[in-house]
Amino acid sequence: MSSSVEQHSPLLRDAAAARRILRQMVLIRRFEERTEEQYTRARIGGYCHLAIGEEAANVGAIEPLTDADYLFGSYRDHGTALAVGSDPAAVMGELFGKATGVAGGYGGSMHLVDVERRFLGGWGIVGGHLPIAVGAALALDYREADGVVLCQLGDGAMNTGAFHEALNLAALWKLPIVFQVINNQYGMGTSVAMASAETELWKRAAAYEMHGERVDGNDVDAVYEAASRLLQIAREQRRPALLETLTYRFRGHSVADAGKVYRTPEEIAAWKARDPIELFAARAIEAGVLTADDVAVLRRDVDTQVSDAIKEAASAPSPDVAHLYDNVYGDAGTGEQFARMDTAAPFGERRETRNWRT
Amino acid sequence: MTYREALRRALDEELERDDNVFLMGEEIGRFEGSYKVTAGLWKKWGGKRVRETPISEEGFVGAGIGAAMLGLRPVVEIMTVNFILVAMDMVVNHAAKISQMFGGKINVPMVIRTPGGAGAQLTAQHSQSLEVMFAHTPGLKVVAPSSPADAYGLLKTAIRDDDPVLFMENLILYNQTGPIPDDDGDEGLVPIGRANVVRPGDDLTMVAHSYTVRRCLTVADRLSQLGVQAEVIDLRSLRPLDVDTVVDSVRRTGRCLVAEEGWSTFGVGAEVAARVHRACFDDLDAPVERVGGAEVPMPYAKPLEMAAMPLEDKIEAAARGLLRDCGVL
């Protein structure tokens, strides 16, 4: 470890900071490993996309966010939620489809949310949340608020029309937003080279007169440094940016994909040799900020925390089917608006099954 | 006051009433709106409250959703309903889902205003009535006023509603005149989900929305010369649909015709007919009749366009057929 890294790494400034960062990354890793296991036990349904390998990209970019800032994520959002500080038991509860989940069991793996921490969603349509994140930034600008939006996306979203429209509007309107493309190099089984004419994704920013840059997404220090800087510029100067964090998912696209037919064993091994957690742990130990024992204790703590989260989720109640119709609308007057639609409603749509939010 | 002016007054008053309300859309500022609904508002309120956008419907509808999630009340104008199809993902996959998908923790208080309708030789890509696509979707509310008073009152209600509302206007209606309340308070508010009996009658119930209500009124006048009094119901809202008002009427008249400018198949008439058949099975003298646009892409040539539209003659012919079946004519 060179002394320059220590000097340039605010994450290694003291043991508490290093421990927090490492713990968040280890939490994501362990949570996702156990999620995969729980999925195979059929306690989790639907699609399930793991963030294993992408811990530094998540934690490094989310760490600089303040209480004024907003966060948007893709459907690969477990790591996003954990990095922003959501309760692991409530996140696991959502994966289990329980009433105690972050979205009450209505959203599932792809639609995690934490309004209190201003994490406004995991979103299931590739690229679809980008214009919405722009709207959040527009609202901050409208109110002359201090906040900034961090909008995560995958490399697959780069080629949607929504990406183009969102980045153009963000730059045109000088909005406080940073787009973080977590380039894990494959959209499902399609490599960036097969999908993008320009494979250096950060260069797309130039088309919008926007700052773009690429950092090593497995180096949490590098991600943190770049994200801090770009978020600050967006906040203070209303100049949005595109930050490419180059990383790799150690697992397949989802738990249903082994991730092996479109990637070589050599490629996977080469990236696993650059494990973001091992890189940071080694750096912290080498810098004398943490000891090997510290790391081992931390890992054991996280194991227990995740086991407890699973136990809590498993024993939590499922949503009551009497609440099937809850929250489809938010306006308090909705029940009255729809009351005259109950007559001759199809079977199953009768009024007595409804329980509007008021 | 025209329908267009009624909309403009509603927008102006809501901009005045609530700082969170802002307008967004293509050409709504300096150009004063493609159909001049927003004329003068940019000059009065400035670019922050009346935000001009590039041609990026997916982008700015999405931006409206995001702004609404943070508590603003965007009123997004889509120049004509045909262009909303490029933003369909934002409306159906996003706006309609957010409240429930995130466990009821986030609302989307947004209005999308857009005109539909045919009759000006605008051809296949600019003459559609697509409101049923949205009325089909849980999570959305859909309203379609036919008079200046309802345009005024429903737009104000929609802006104050905490859910995404698709506000369907109509190109031919913009010049329609009619009274609206003088008071700029809450007097003129029109509730979502309440139909309006615009012409009373005991012999036939005619159900319509938007400009087709006007056509039905003309047909009702013609029928009255034959001694038939048709009741005309303006649905005003499609989702929620005021079934009660229709059913109350059909129980009295025993006959029901539903007219709409859009295609009948899977249309408003299909839904109304299903409800009426179920609720009024024993009251009906004949099956519910439906009239809609010809099920073709709208052609250009004037005779072809007129033949494709559910104009007064076509509605009248359907009404006469229904009445003949019932032994009335």
Chai-1 contact restraints between the chains, C-beta under 6 A:
chainA,res_idxA,chainB,res_idxB,connection_type,confidence,min_distance_angstrom,max_distance_angstrom,comment,restraint_id
A,A103,B,F102,contact,1.0,0.0,6.0,A-B,restraint_1
A,A103,B,G103,contact,1.0,0.0,6.0,A-B,restraint_2
A,G104,B,G103,contact,1.0,0.0,6.0,A-B,restraint_3
A,Y106,B,Q100,contact,1.0,0.0,6.0,A-B,restraint_4
A,Y106,B,G103,contact,1.0,0.0,6.0,A-B,restraint_5
A,G107,B,M101,contact,1.0,0.0,6.0,A-B,restraint_6
A,H111,B,M101,contact,1.0,0.0,6.0,A-B,restraint_7
A,V113,B,F102,contact,1.0,0.0,6.0,A-B,restraint_8
A,V115,B,K105,contact,1.0,0.0,6.0,A-B,restraint_9
A,I125,B,N93,contact,1.0,0.0,6.0,A-B,restraint_10
A,G128,B,D89,contact,1.0,0.0,6.0,A-B,restraint_11
A,G128,B,H94,contact,1.0,0.0,6.0,A-B,restraint_12
A,P131,B,G59,contact,1.0,0.0,6.0,A-B,restraint_13
A,P131,B,G62,contact,1.0,0.0,6.0,A-B,restraint_14
A,P131,B,A63,contact,1.0,0.0,6.0,A-B,restraint_15
A,I132,B,G62,contact,1.0,0.0,6.0,A-B,restraint_16
A,I132,B,I65,contact,1.0,0.0,6.0,A-B,restraint_17
A,I132,B,G66,contact,1.0,0.0,6.0,A-B,restraint_18
A,V134,B,A63,contact,1.0,0.0,6.0,A-B,restraint_19
A,G135,B,A63,contact,1.0,0.0,6.0,A-B,restraint_20
A,G135,B,I65,contact,1.0,0.0,6.0,A-B,restraint_21
A,G135,B,G66,contact,1.0,0.0,6.0,A-B,restraint_22
A,G135,B,A67,contact,1.0,0.0,6.0,A-B,restraint_23
A,A136,B,G66,contact,1.0,0.0,6.0,A-B,restraint_24
A,A136,B,L70,contact,1.0,0.0,6.0,A-B,restraint_25
A,L138,B,A63,contact,1.0,0.0,6.0,A-B,restraint_26
A,L138,B,A67,contact,1.0,0.0,6.0,A-B,restraint_27
A,A139,B,A67,contact,1.0,0.0,6.0,A-B,restraint_28
A,A139,B,L70,contact,1.0,0.0,6.0,A-B,restraint_29
A,A139,B,L72,contact,1.0,0.0,6.0,A-B,restraint_30
A,A162,B,E58,contact,1.0,0.0,6.0,A-B,restraint_31
A,E165,B,S56,contact,1.0,0.0,6.0,A-B,restraint_32
A,E165,B,E58,contact,1.0,0.0,6.0,A-B,restraint_33
A,E165,B,G59,contact,1.0,0.0,6.0,A-B,restraint_34
A,A166,B,G59,contact,1.0,0.0,6.0,A-B,restraint_35
A,L169,B,G59,contact,1.0,0.0,6.0,A-B,restraint_36
A,N327,B,S99,contact,1.0,0.0,6.0,A-B,restraint_37
A,N327,B,Q100,contact,1.0,0.0,6.0,A-B,restraint_38
A,N327,B,G104,contact,1.0,0.0,6.0,A-B,restraint_39
A,V328,B,Q100,contact,1.0,0.0,6.0,A-B,restraint_40
A,V328,B,P138,contact,1.0,0.0,6.0,A-B,restraint_41
A,V328,B,G139,contact,1.0,0.0,6.0,A-B,restraint_42
A,Y329,B,D163,contact,1.0,0.0,6.0,A-B,restraint_43
A,G330,B,S99,contact,1.0,0.0,6.0,A-B,restraint_44
A,G330,B,N107,contact,1.0,0.0,6.0,A-B,restraint_45
A,G330,B,D162,contact,1.0,0.0,6.0,A-B,restraint_46
A,G330,B,D163,contact,1.0,0.0,6.0,A-B,restraint_47
A,D331,B,D161,contact,1.0,0.0,6.0,A-B,restraint_48
A,D331,B,D162,contact,1.0,0.0,6.0,A-B,restraint_49
A,D331,B,D163,contact,1.0,0.0,6.0,A-B,restraint_50
A,Q337,B,I192,contact,1.0,0.0,6.0,A-B,restraint_51
A,Q337,B,G193,contact,1.0,0.0,6.0,A-B,restraint_52
A,Q337,B,P240,contact,1.0,0.0,6.0,A-B,restraint_53
A,F338,B,P240,contact,1.0,0.0,6.0,A-B,restraint_54
A,R340,B,D242,contact,1.0,0.0,6.0,A-B,restraint_55
A,R340,B,D244,contact,1.0,0.0,6.0,A-B,restraint_56
A,M341,B,P240,contact,1.0,0.0,6.0,A-B,restraint_57
A,M341,B,L241,contact,1.0,0.0,6.0,A-B,restraint_58
A,M341,B,V243,contact,1.0,0.0,6.0,A-B,restraint_59
A,T343,B,V243,contact,1.0,0.0,6.0,A-B,restraint_60
A,T343,B,D244,contact,1.0,0.0,6.0,A-B,restraint_61
A,T343,B,V247,contact,1.0,0.0,6.0,A-B,restraint_62
A,T343,B,A279,contact,1.0,0.0,6.0,A-B,restraint_63
A,A344,B,R275,contact,1.0,0.0,6.0,A-B,restraint_64
A,A344,B,R278,contact,1.0,0.0,6.0,A-B,restraint_65
A,A344,B,A279,contact,1.0,0.0,6.0,A-B,restraint_66
A,R357,B,G104,contact,1.0,0.0,6.0,A-B,restraint_67
